[in-house]
Amino acid sequence: MIAVVLLGQTATAENIYSLIKTGKIEEAKSQLSQLSSAQNRDGDILFFQSLLTESGDESAQMMEAALKAGVSATFRQEIYFHLVHYYFFIGDDFKLNKFVNEYRTKWENGKYRSEMIRFSILLDEHDKKYNDAIRQADRYLMEYTSEPENQFGQIDKARIMERFNKSVAAYNLLRTLSKENSGPCVSMALYMLAFTAIENKRTDDAVFYYNLCREGYPSAVGLDATIERMTGMSTSGDRDNKAEQRTGTTYSIQVGVFSTKDNAERFSEDFKKFGKTVEIDNKRISDKNYYVVYVGDFSSYNAALTFKKMLESNFDEAFQVKVR
């Protein structure tokens, strides 16, 4: 009897939501089954059930039903937050616009104000209202001057400017952001810089930004995609074959670019087993020092290219033949 009483005391709406957020799903389901609609809002129960269902469509429908049934003020903003992300994920701009606007009307200074402004910017971008999107992004950056919100605003603005054919301005914004010491969007900036370089067939820049991202953010989303996009990219064969005719021209494989020498030295150890020379050169790029790791010393471009392909198959990475 004591156990039953104690269990009844812990089966509260707030406690169930806390269990769901911390991943204690079975315990949340158990406590949810004890809640009675006589003591709790029907909307609250619907909301919890929506978080526990596996179907995204059903979950969204239950959340909308929860809003209509009446849900505690504690959970109303949470429901809008989940619905906005869901409709963004499935590409339903009509529903996305509806819930973004409703949220901003109901909660002018709400918990998720910054996220809703960013979604509003995105909607203008989707509608190709680039001037409106940039104006919103500028207002956002003026309001949110500290991390992480400010970095997200810079990423949004750079993305829109790129689509609005303002590539130089977008590039300058991303390059500035990529030099930040920390923050959630530094890896995004490096990825976008690498992606843009790939699109414009600037092999050196693509490999450079990819390597910086891999070194500083080895778990960053987009590294694998960048490798796939770089597959087949190399320095122009015609240019290298002409260089080969010059006296003293040699070729090496550039395998990494690092901001610290210690990282470059640790990375270079993996390549010594191939029986080729491994060198680390100090280069100054954009007023910063970097350490470039080179493997091999070949007299012909074709020999270097063959070795590069072998390295790529061993490391599942994209490398580059460089004239030295």
Secondary structure by P-SEA (a helix, b strand, c coil): caaaaaaaaaccaaaaaaaaaacaaaaaaaaaaacccccccaaaaaaaaaaacccaaaaaaaaaaaaaaccccccaaaaaaaaaaaaaaacaaaaaaaaaaaaaaacccccaaaaaaaaaaaaaaaacaaaaaaaaaaaaaaaccccaaaaaaaaaaaaaaaaacaaaaaaaaaaaaaaccccccaaaaaaaaaaaaaaacaaaaaaaaaaaaaaaccccccaaaaaaaaccccccaaaaaaaaaccbbbbbbbccccccaaaaaaaacccccccbbbbbbbbbcccbbbbbbbcbbbccaaaaaaaaaaaaaaccbbbbbbcc
